[in-house]
Amino acid sequence: MQDTVVEIDRTSPETTKADGEVSRRIKALSQHLTAGLIGRSPLVERLLIGLLTGGHLLIEGAPGLAKTRAVKLLSEGVDATFARIQCTPDLMPADLTGTPVFRPDRGEFEFVRGPVFHSLVLVDEINRAPPKVQSALLEAMAEHQVTAGGATYALPDPFMVVATQNPIEHEGTFPLPEAQLDRFLLHVVIDLPDAESEREILDLVERETLSAPRQDVEQLSLDALGQARADAMNVHLAPALKDYIVRLVTATRDFETAPEIRRAIEHPVSPRGTLALATAAKAHAYLAGRDFATPEDVEELATDALAHRMVLTWRAAADGETPRKLVRQLLEQVRPL
C-alpha cells in the first residue's frame, strides 16, 4: 500500500497564519530556555533540534553546568509528560520500564508502567546505569516500545530521551556501548563558562532565590509541535548539500579523501550518521527561519552528529586524538562543492 502524499497550500492566509503562530511558539520556547541557561545558546539550539526531529540527545559536561536544569526548563515549555530517572549502579530494568504486578482481587497480572512511559525522559548520569538497564533503554530509544513479561507496549508520541553524563568520574560507571551511542541524534559537550557568563549566572540564581516564583510559561502544545516537526522536515536539502553530507560521512570509511584521518579510525560512521546529520541540518535551518538548509547548517552540527559514532584506533587514542578533533579536521578537508 502506497503512502498518500498530502500537499498543503502554504500560500493561503489560513496556512500562513497557522505557520506564523507555530513559529512564534517555537521562538517563545527558545527564549524561555535562553533566559534560564546563561551562555548556553548551542545547548538551547540542540535541545530544540532534538524536539523538532524526535531525536535523542546525550549531554556531557562536568557537574554544575545546568545539564539537568536545561531539560527541566524544556519540560516546562512543552505540554507533555516528563519524568526523571536518576541512574545508579543498582538500578534494575524494571525500575525504568515497569513490571507486571499480580492483582489478587482479579487473579491476574497487570503491567505497571515505569518512568520511561513519558514523552520527555531525563536519564541523569546514564553511564552509572548497569548494562542491563542500558539495553532496556536501547529498545525504548530505537523502537519506541517496551517489552516486558512477553508483551510489547508502545511508548507515547512524541517520545524523546535526553541523557546526561559526567566525564570526570569513572568509579562505578559503565561506559555506553557503541550501539547505545549510535541511537543519540546528537552528543553535546558543554564546557565551563567564562567569567562574564559566570557573573550572569550568579545574578540569575540570586534573582530566582529572592524573587517570587516564576509565572507559568506559555507551553508549546502537541499540535503545534507536530506542525513544527512537519515544517522542519519539509526544509529543502539541495542535491549538492546531500552529496556534501555523504562525502563527509564516507570520508571516515575510505582511504582516498582523508587518509591520515581514516587511519586513525577503527570503526567509521554508519549510514545512521548520514541520516542524523541531514535531519539535524533541516531542523537547524528551520530554527533560523529558512525553508532550505545550507553547508553552514551541516558544518555547525557535524561534530555533534558524527563524533560519537566513530571509534578510534588504540594508537590514535594513545596519541591524544579524539573523535571530535578528527571531525573538525575532516570539515577542513572535505568542502562543499
Contacts in CASP RR format, 6 or more apart in sequence:
PFRMAT RR
TARGET T0000
AUTHOR 0000-0000-0000
METHOD contacts of the structure
MODEL  1
MQDTVVEIDRTSPETTKADGEVSRRIKALSQHLTAGLIGRSPLVERLLIG
LLTGGHLLIEGAPGLAKTRAVKLLSEGVDATFARIQCTPDLMPADLTGTP
VFRPDRGEFEFVRGPVFHSLVLVDEINRAPPKVQSALLEAMAEHQVTAGG
ATYALPDPFMVVATQNPIEHEGTFPLPEAQLDRFLLHVVIDLPDAESERE
ILDLVERETLSAPRQDVEQLSLDALGQARADAMNVHLAPALKDYIVRLVT
ATRDFETAPEIRRAIEHPVSPRGTLALATAAKAHAYLAGRDFATPEDVEE
LATDALAHRMVLTWRAAADGETPRKLVRQLLEQVRPL
8 15 0 8 1.000
9 15 0 8 1.000
10 16 0 8 1.000
10 19 0 8 1.000
18 227 0 8 1.000
19 227 0 8 1.000
19 231 0 8 1.000
21 224 0 8 1.000
22 224 0 8 1.000
22 227 0 8 1.000
22 228 0 8 1.000
22 231 0 8 1.000
23 228 0 8 1.000
23 289 0 8 1.000
25 218 0 8 1.000
25 220 0 8 1.000
25 221 0 8 1.000
25 224 0 8 1.000
25 228 0 8 1.000
26 48 0 8 1.000
26 220 0 8 1.000
26 224 0 8 1.000
26 228 0 8 1.000
26 287 0 8 1.000
28 217 0 8 1.000
28 218 0 8 1.000
28 220 0 8 1.000
29 48 0 8 1.000
29 74 0 8 1.000
29 77 0 8 1.000
29 78 0 8 1.000
29 220 0 8 1.000
30 44 0 8 1.000
30 48 0 8 1.000
30 287 0 8 1.000
32 73 0 8 1.000
32 76 0 8 1.000
32 77 0 8 1.000
32 217 0 8 1.000
33 44 0 8 1.000
33 47 0 8 1.000
33 48 0 8 1.000
33 70 0 8 1.000
33 73 0 8 1.000
33 74 0 8 1.000
34 40 0 8 1.000
34 41 0 8 1.000
34 44 0 8 1.000
36 69 0 8 1.000
36 73 0 8 1.000
36 204 0 8 1.000
37 43 0 8 1.000
37 44 0 8 1.000
37 66 0 8 1.000
37 69 0 8 1.000
37 70 0 8 1.000
37 73 0 8 1.000
38 193 0 8 1.000
38 197 0 8 1.000
38 200 0 8 1.000
38 201 0 8 1.000
38 204 0 8 1.000
39 193 0 8 1.000
39 197 0 8 1.000
39 200 0 8 1.000
40 66 0 8 1.000
40 70 0 8 1.000
40 190 0 8 1.000
42 188 0 8 1.000
42 190 0 8 1.000
43 59 0 8 1.000
43 70 0 8 1.000
43 188 0 8 1.000
43 190 0 8 1.000
44 70 0 8 1.000
45 284 0 8 1.000
45 287 0 8 1.000
46 57 0 8 1.000
46 186 0 8 1.000
46 188 0 8 1.000
46 304 0 8 1.000
47 57 0 8 1.000
47 70 0 8 1.000
47 71 0 8 1.000
47 74 0 8 1.000
47 162 0 8 1.000
48 283 0 8 1.000
48 287 0 8 1.000
49 185 0 8 1.000
49 186 0 8 1.000
49 280 0 8 1.000
49 283 0 8 1.000
49 284 0 8 1.000
49 287 0 8 1.000
49 301 0 8 1.000
50 56 0 8 1.000
50 57 0 8 1.000
50 160 0 8 1.000
50 185 0 8 1.000
50 186 0 8 1.000
50 280 0 8 1.000
50 283 0 8 1.000
51 74 0 8 1.000
51 78 0 8 1.000
51 158 0 8 1.000
51 160 0 8 1.000
51 225 0 8 1.000
52 228 0 8 1.000
52 229 0 8 1.000
52 232 0 8 1.000
52 283 0 8 1.000
52 286 0 8 1.000
52 287 0 8 1.000
53 185 0 8 1.000
53 229 0 8 1.000
53 232 0 8 1.000
53 233 0 8 1.000
53 279 0 8 1.000
53 280 0 8 1.000
53 282 0 8 1.000
53 283 0 8 1.000
54 158 0 8 1.000
54 159 0 8 1.000
54 160 0 8 1.000
54 185 0 8 1.000
54 229 0 8 1.000
55 160 0 8 1.000
55 184 0 8 1.000
55 185 0 8 1.000
55 186 0 8 1.000
55 279 0 8 1.000
56 141 0 8 1.000
56 160 0 8 1.000
56 161 0 8 1.000
56 162 0 8 1.000
56 163 0 8 1.000
56 183 0 8 1.000
56 184 0 8 1.000
56 185 0 8 1.000
57 160 0 8 1.000
57 161 0 8 1.000
57 162 0 8 1.000
57 163 0 8 1.000
57 184 0 8 1.000
57 185 0 8 1.000
57 186 0 8 1.000
57 187 0 8 1.000
57 188 0 8 1.000
58 126 0 8 1.000
58 162 0 8 1.000
58 163 0 8 1.000
58 164 0 8 1.000
58 165 0 8 1.000
58 176 0 8 1.000
58 181 0 8 1.000
58 184 0 8 1.000
58 186 0 8 1.000
58 187 0 8 1.000
58 188 0 8 1.000
58 308 0 8 1.000
59 67 0 8 1.000
59 70 0 8 1.000
59 71 0 8 1.000
59 162 0 8 1.000
59 163 0 8 1.000
59 164 0 8 1.000
59 165 0 8 1.000
59 188 0 8 1.000
59 190 0 8 1.000
60 164 0 8 1.000
60 165 0 8 1.000
60 166 0 8 1.000
60 167 0 8 1.000
60 187 0 8 1.000
60 188 0 8 1.000
60 189 0 8 1.000
60 190 0 8 1.000
61 67 0 8 1.000
61 164 0 8 1.000
61 165 0 8 1.000
61 166 0 8 1.000
61 167 0 8 1.000
61 189 0 8 1.000
61 190 0 8 1.000
61 191 0 8 1.000
62 166 0 8 1.000
62 167 0 8 1.000
62 168 0 8 1.000
62 192 0 8 1.000
63 166 0 8 1.000
63 168 0 8 1.000
65 190 0 8 1.000
65 192 0 8 1.000
65 193 0 8 1.000
67 164 0 8 1.000
67 190 0 8 1.000
68 84 0 8 1.000
68 122 0 8 1.000
68 124 0 8 1.000
68 164 0 8 1.000
71 84 0 8 1.000
71 120 0 8 1.000
71 122 0 8 1.000
71 162 0 8 1.000
71 164 0 8 1.000
72 82 0 8 1.000
72 84 0 8 1.000
72 122 0 8 1.000
74 120 0 8 1.000
74 162 0 8 1.000
75 82 0 8 1.000
75 120 0 8 1.000
75 122 0 8 1.000
76 217 0 8 1.000
76 219 0 8 1.000
77 217 0 8 1.000
77 218 0 8 1.000
77 219 0 8 1.000
77 220 0 8 1.000
78 119 0 8 1.000
78 120 0 8 1.000
78 219 0 8 1.000
78 220 0 8 1.000
78 225 0 8 1.000
79 219 0 8 1.000
79 220 0 8 1.000
79 221 0 8 1.000
79 222 0 8 1.000
80 118 0 8 1.000
80 119 0 8 1.000
80 120 0 8 1.000
80 156 0 8 1.000
80 158 0 8 1.000
80 222 0 8 1.000
80 225 0 8 1.000
81 118 0 8 1.000
81 119 0 8 1.000
81 120 0 8 1.000
81 156 0 8 1.000
82 118 0 8 1.000
82 119 0 8 1.000
82 120 0 8 1.000
82 121 0 8 1.000
82 122 0 8 1.000
83 114 0 8 1.000
83 115 0 8 1.000
83 116 0 8 1.000
83 117 0 8 1.000
83 118 0 8 1.000
83 120 0 8 1.000
83 121 0 8 1.000
83 122 0 8 1.000
84 115 0 8 1.000
84 121 0 8 1.000
84 122 0 8 1.000
84 124 0 8 1.000
85 91 0 8 1.000
85 95 0 8 1.000
85 96 0 8 1.000
85 115 0 8 1.000
85 116 0 8 1.000
85 121 0 8 1.000
85 122 0 8 1.000
85 123 0 8 1.000
85 124 0 8 1.000
86 124 0 8 1.000
86 125 0 8 1.000
87 123 0 8 1.000
87 124 0 8 1.000
87 125 0 8 1.000
87 126 0 8 1.000
87 127 0 8 1.000
87 128 0 8 1.000
87 129 0 8 1.000
87 133 0 8 1.000
88 128 0 8 1.000
88 129 0 8 1.000
89 128 0 8 1.000
89 129 0 8 1.000
89 130 0 8 1.000
89 172 0 8 1.000
89 174 0 8 1.000
90 130 0 8 1.000
91 128 0 8 1.000
91 129 0 8 1.000
91 130 0 8 1.000
91 133 0 8 1.000
92 132 0 8 1.000
92 133 0 8 1.000
93 132 0 8 1.000
93 133 0 8 1.000
93 135 0 8 1.000
93 136 0 8 1.000
94 148 0 8 1.000
95 114 0 8 1.000
95 133 0 8 1.000
96 114 0 8 1.000
96 115 0 8 1.000
96 116 0 8 1.000
96 133 0 8 1.000
96 136 0 8 1.000
96 137 0 8 1.000
96 140 0 8 1.000
97 113 0 8 1.000
97 114 0 8 1.000
97 116 0 8 1.000
97 136 0 8 1.000
97 140 0 8 1.000
97 146 0 8 1.000
97 148 0 8 1.000
98 111 0 8 1.000
98 112 0 8 1.000
98 113 0 8 1.000
98 114 0 8 1.000
98 116 0 8 1.000
98 117 0 8 1.000
98 146 0 8 1.000
98 148 0 8 1.000
99 111 0 8 1.000
99 112 0 8 1.000
99 148 0 8 1.000
100 109 0 8 1.000
100 110 0 8 1.000
100 111 0 8 1.000
100 112 0 8 1.000
100 148 0 8 1.000
100 149 0 8 1.000
101 109 0 8 1.000
101 110 0 8 1.000
101 111 0 8 1.000
101 112 0 8 1.000
102 108 0 8 1.000
102 109 0 8 1.000
102 110 0 8 1.000
103 109 0 8 1.000
103 110 0 8 1.000
111 148 0 8 1.000
111 149 0 8 1.000
111 151 0 8 1.000
111 153 0 8 1.000
113 153 0 8 1.000
115 121 0 8 1.000
116 137 0 8 1.000
116 140 0 8 1.000
116 146 0 8 1.000
116 155 0 8 1.000
117 146 0 8 1.000
117 153 0 8 1.000
117 155 0 8 1.000
117 156 0 8 1.000
118 156 0 8 1.000
119 156 0 8 1.000
119 157 0 8 1.000
119 158 0 8 1.000
119 159 0 8 1.000
119 160 0 8 1.000
120 160 0 8 1.000
120 162 0 8 1.000
121 159 0 8 1.000
121 160 0 8 1.000
121 161 0 8 1.000
121 162 0 8 1.000
122 162 0 8 1.000
122 163 0 8 1.000
122 164 0 8 1.000
123 129 0 8 1.000
123 137 0 8 1.000
123 161 0 8 1.000
123 162 0 8 1.000
123 163 0 8 1.000
123 164 0 8 1.000
124 163 0 8 1.000
124 164 0 8 1.000
125 164 0 8 1.000
125 165 0 8 1.000
125 166 0 8 1.000
126 134 0 8 1.000
126 137 0 8 1.000
126 163 0 8 1.000
126 164 0 8 1.000
126 165 0 8 1.000
126 176 0 8 1.000
127 165 0 8 1.000
127 166 0 8 1.000
127 173 0 8 1.000
127 174 0 8 1.000
127 175 0 8 1.000
127 176 0 8 1.000
128 172 0 8 1.000
128 173 0 8 1.000
128 174 0 8 1.000
129 137 0 8 1.000
129 174 0 8 1.000
130 174 0 8 1.000
131 174 0 8 1.000
131 177 0 8 1.000
134 174 0 8 1.000
134 176 0 8 1.000
134 177 0 8 1.000
134 180 0 8 1.000
136 146 0 8 1.000
137 161 0 8 1.000
137 180 0 8 1.000
138 179 0 8 1.000
138 180 0 8 1.000
138 183 0 8 1.000
139 145 0 8 1.000
139 146 0 8 1.000
139 147 0 8 1.000
140 146 0 8 1.000
140 155 0 8 1.000
140 159 0 8 1.000
140 161 0 8 1.000
141 161 0 8 1.000
141 183 0 8 1.000
141 184 0 8 1.000
142 183 0 8 1.000
144 154 0 8 1.000
144 155 0 8 1.000
144 157 0 8 1.000
144 159 0 8 1.000
145 152 0 8 1.000
145 153 0 8 1.000
145 154 0 8 1.000
145 155 0 8 1.000
146 152 0 8 1.000
146 153 0 8 1.000
146 155 0 8 1.000
147 153 0 8 1.000
158 222 0 8 1.000
158 225 0 8 1.000
158 226 0 8 1.000
158 229 0 8 1.000
163 184 0 8 1.000
165 176 0 8 1.000
178 267 0 8 1.000
178 309 0 8 1.000
178 311 0 8 1.000
181 187 0 8 1.000
181 308 0 8 1.000
181 309 0 8 1.000
182 270 0 8 1.000
182 272 0 8 1.000
182 273 0 8 1.000
182 308 0 8 1.000
182 309 0 8 1.000
184 308 0 8 1.000
185 276 0 8 1.000
185 279 0 8 1.000
185 280 0 8 1.000
185 305 0 8 1.000
186 276 0 8 1.000
186 280 0 8 1.000
186 301 0 8 1.000
186 304 0 8 1.000
186 305 0 8 1.000
187 304 0 8 1.000
187 307 0 8 1.000
187 308 0 8 1.000
188 304 0 8 1.000
189 304 0 8 1.000
189 324 0 8 1.000
193 201 0 8 1.000
208 214 0 8 1.000
220 228 0 8 1.000
228 286 0 8 1.000
231 286 0 8 1.000
232 282 0 8 1.000
232 283 0 8 1.000
232 286 0 8 1.000
233 279 0 8 1.000
233 282 0 8 1.000
234 291 0 8 1.000
235 282 0 8 1.000
235 283 0 8 1.000
235 285 0 8 1.000
235 286 0 8 1.000
235 290 0 8 1.000
235 291 0 8 1.000
235 292 0 8 1.000
235 293 0 8 1.000
236 291 0 8 1.000
236 292 0 8 1.000
236 293 0 8 1.000
237 278 0 8 1.000
237 281 0 8 1.000
237 282 0 8 1.000
237 292 0 8 1.000
237 293 0 8 1.000
238 292 0 8 1.000
238 293 0 8 1.000
240 336 0 8 1.000
240 337 0 8 1.000
241 281 0 8 1.000
241 293 0 8 1.000
241 294 0 8 1.000
241 295 0 8 1.000
241 298 0 8 1.000
241 336 0 8 1.000
242 278 0 8 1.000
243 337 0 8 1.000
244 295 0 8 1.000
244 298 0 8 1.000
244 334 0 8 1.000
244 336 0 8 1.000
244 337 0 8 1.000
245 274 0 8 1.000
245 277 0 8 1.000
245 278 0 8 1.000
245 281 0 8 1.000
245 298 0 8 1.000
246 274 0 8 1.000
247 257 0 8 1.000
247 334 0 8 1.000
248 277 0 8 1.000
248 298 0 8 1.000
248 302 0 8 1.000
248 306 0 8 1.000
248 330 0 8 1.000
248 331 0 8 1.000
248 334 0 8 1.000
249 269 0 8 1.000
249 271 0 8 1.000
249 273 0 8 1.000
249 274 0 8 1.000
249 277 0 8 1.000
249 306 0 8 1.000
250 257 0 8 1.000
251 257 0 8 1.000
251 258 0 8 1.000
251 261 0 8 1.000
251 262 0 8 1.000
251 330 0 8 1.000
251 333 0 8 1.000
251 334 0 8 1.000
252 261 0 8 1.000
252 262 0 8 1.000
252 265 0 8 1.000
252 268 0 8 1.000
252 269 0 8 1.000
252 306 0 8 1.000
252 310 0 8 1.000
252 330 0 8 1.000
253 262 0 8 1.000
253 268 0 8 1.000
253 269 0 8 1.000
254 262 0 8 1.000
255 262 0 8 1.000
255 263 0 8 1.000
257 333 0 8 1.000
257 334 0 8 1.000
258 329 0 8 1.000
258 330 0 8 1.000
258 333 0 8 1.000
258 334 0 8 1.000
261 326 0 8 1.000
261 329 0 8 1.000
261 330 0 8 1.000
261 333 0 8 1.000
262 268 0 8 1.000
263 313 0 8 1.000
263 316 0 8 1.000
264 312 0 8 1.000
264 313 0 8 1.000
264 315 0 8 1.000
264 316 0 8 1.000
264 321 0 8 1.000
264 326 0 8 1.000
265 310 0 8 1.000
265 311 0 8 1.000
265 312 0 8 1.000
265 313 0 8 1.000
265 316 0 8 1.000
265 326 0 8 1.000
266 311 0 8 1.000
266 312 0 8 1.000
266 313 0 8 1.000
266 314 0 8 1.000
267 310 0 8 1.000
267 311 0 8 1.000
268 310 0 8 1.000
269 306 0 8 1.000
269 309 0 8 1.000
269 310 0 8 1.000
270 309 0 8 1.000
272 309 0 8 1.000
273 305 0 8 1.000
273 306 0 8 1.000
273 309 0 8 1.000
276 305 0 8 1.000
276 306 0 8 1.000
276 309 0 8 1.000
277 298 0 8 1.000
277 301 0 8 1.000
277 302 0 8 1.000
277 305 0 8 1.000
277 306 0 8 1.000
280 301 0 8 1.000
280 304 0 8 1.000
280 305 0 8 1.000
281 293 0 8 1.000
281 297 0 8 1.000
281 298 0 8 1.000
281 301 0 8 1.000
282 293 0 8 1.000
282 297 0 8 1.000
284 293 0 8 1.000
284 297 0 8 1.000
284 300 0 8 1.000
284 301 0 8 1.000
285 291 0 8 1.000
285 292 0 8 1.000
285 293 0 8 1.000
285 294 0 8 1.000
285 297 0 8 1.000
288 297 0 8 1.000
295 336 0 8 1.000
298 336 0 8 1.000
299 331 0 8 1.000
302 327 0 8 1.000
302 330 0 8 1.000
302 331 0 8 1.000
303 324 0 8 1.000
303 327 0 8 1.000
303 328 0 8 1.000
303 331 0 8 1.000
306 323 0 8 1.000
306 327 0 8 1.000
307 322 0 8 1.000
307 323 0 8 1.000
307 324 0 8 1.000
307 326 0 8 1.000
307 327 0 8 1.000
308 323 0 8 1.000
310 323 0 8 1.000
310 326 0 8 1.000
311 323 0 8 1.000
312 321 0 8 1.000
312 322 0 8 1.000
312 323 0 8 1.000
312 326 0 8 1.000
END
